[in-house]
Amino acid sequence: MSSECEDKKDNTDSSQCAEGSWSLQYVTGDLFSCPEDEALAHCISEDCRMGAGIAVLFKQRFQGVDELKDQKKVTGQCAVLTRGRRYVYYLITKKRVSQKPSYESLRQSLEDMKSHCVLNGVTRVSMPRIACGLDRLKWENVSDILEEVFKHTNISVTIYSLPRKTETTVMKQNMHR
């Protein structure tokens, strides 16, 4: 495999390709268009409600709410579904859907996800700008946490963002389902 930093297409921006083969890339487009063998990740609450934002799309696409609840994961951990050739990671960053996550709970859940990735040979994870939409954390801080968690691994992380107008429309559509 060639360097992950050189492999992405025109619509990406790679940064921080150092310390092994870890990388962080940015793509403008639909998260669910990433390769089918690439892991996906997003944030949820312990109650697994997934009633707003991109979580609604994860719930519709991958189902498995009971399977997630049966894992009895708590804040700072990561629940996992296996769908086809991919793992779908549910970062548990808060107790209830009405709460906001902390940077520390996000870091802990990412560490838990990293452990699963390493144990299972996962080298590529795609995600939205986690915890920065409805949860309102600052991306500058979240991207720093991603680097700190993954920099000594061979896991590349790709961050998907919808074009601004589309993102606003999708967020509004998924707000109260």
Secondary structure, DSSP 8 states (H G I E B T S, - for coil): ---HHHHS-TTEEEE---STT-EEEEEES-GGGS-TTSEEEEEEETT----STHHHHHHHHH--HHHHHHTT--TT-EEEEEETTEEEEEEEEESSTTS---HHHHHHHHHHHHHHHHHHT--EEEE-STTSSTT---HHHHHHHHHHHHTTSS-EEEEEE--HHHHHHHHHHTTT-
